[in-house]
């Protein structure tokens, strides 16, 4: 669903993932627990999303992409914003 001028993905009313252009480069942003944000920022492909009070991290997708890692981040992000009873497989 588009919001803020780019595609976003929501669980209910909460956004958990977004595709966006930052500094003219494509990226995907994820809503994650603070410890996961800190861990991701150790990888140079990731950067602090320019919003979200430190609860969001983005990854550049204009180079080699580990889609298995991206899938895991999408899942983690979804589970972060979704009540536990709803996030069960």
C-alpha positions in Angstrom: 0.0 0.0 0.0 1.6 3.3 -1.0 2.3 5.8 1.8 4.6 8.8 2.0 5.2 8.5 -1.8 6.5 4.9 -1.8 5.3 1.3 -1.3 4.8 0.2 2.4 3.8 -3.0 4.0 1.5 -3.1 7.0 0.2 -5.5 9.6 -3.1 -3.9 10.5 -2.3 -0.2 10.8 1.4 -0.6 11.6 4.0 -0.3 8.9 6.7 -3.0 9.2 8.5 -2.6 5.9 9.0 0.0 3.2 10.6 0.3 -0.2 12.1 3.8 -0.7 14.7 5.8 -2.6 17.2 7.5 -0.3 19.9 9.7 -1.7 18.9 8.5 -5.2 19.5 4.8 -4.2 16.9 2.1 -3.7 16.5 0.6 -0.2 14.2 -1.4 2.0 13.5 -0.2 5.5 12.5 -2.5 8.4 11.0 -1.9 11.8 13.1 -4.0 14.2 13.9 -4.2 18.0 16.7 -1.8 19.0 19.2 -4.7 19.5 18.6 -5.9 15.9 19.1 -2.4 14.6 22.4 -2.1 16.4 23.6 -5.5 15.0 22.5 -4.6 11.4 24.3 -1.3 11.4 27.6 -3.2 11.8 27.2 -4.3 8.1 28.1 -1.5 5.6 25.1 -2.4 3.4 22.8 -1.1 6.2 22.2 2.4 7.4 20.1 4.1 10.0 16.7 4.9 8.5 16.3 8.7 8.6 13.1 8.4 10.7 11.7 6.1 13.4 13.7 7.1 16.5 16.3 4.3 16.1 13.7 1.6 15.6 14.2 1.3 11.8 17.1 0.2 9.7 17.5 0.2 6.0 19.5 -1.8 3.5 20.8 -0.7 0.1 19.4 -3.0 -2.7 21.3 -1.6 -5.7 24.2 -4.1 -5.3 24.4 -7.7 -4.4 21.4 -8.6 -2.3 21.1 -11.6 0.1 17.4 -12.2 -0.5 17.3 -14.9 2.2 18.5 -12.3 4.7 16.0 -9.8 3.4 13.2 -12.4 3.9 14.3 -13.0 7.4 14.3 -9.3 8.1 10.8 -8.9 6.7 9.6 -11.8 8.9 11.4 -10.3 12.0 9.9 -6.8 11.2 6.4 -8.2 10.8 6.7 -10.1 14.1 8.0 -6.9 15.8 4.8 -4.9 15.0 2.3 -7.7 15.2 0.7 -9.0 18.5 2.2 -12.4 19.3 -1.2 -14.2 18.8 -1.5 -12.9 15.3 2.1 -13.5 14.2 2.0 -17.3 14.8 2.4 -19.4 11.6 
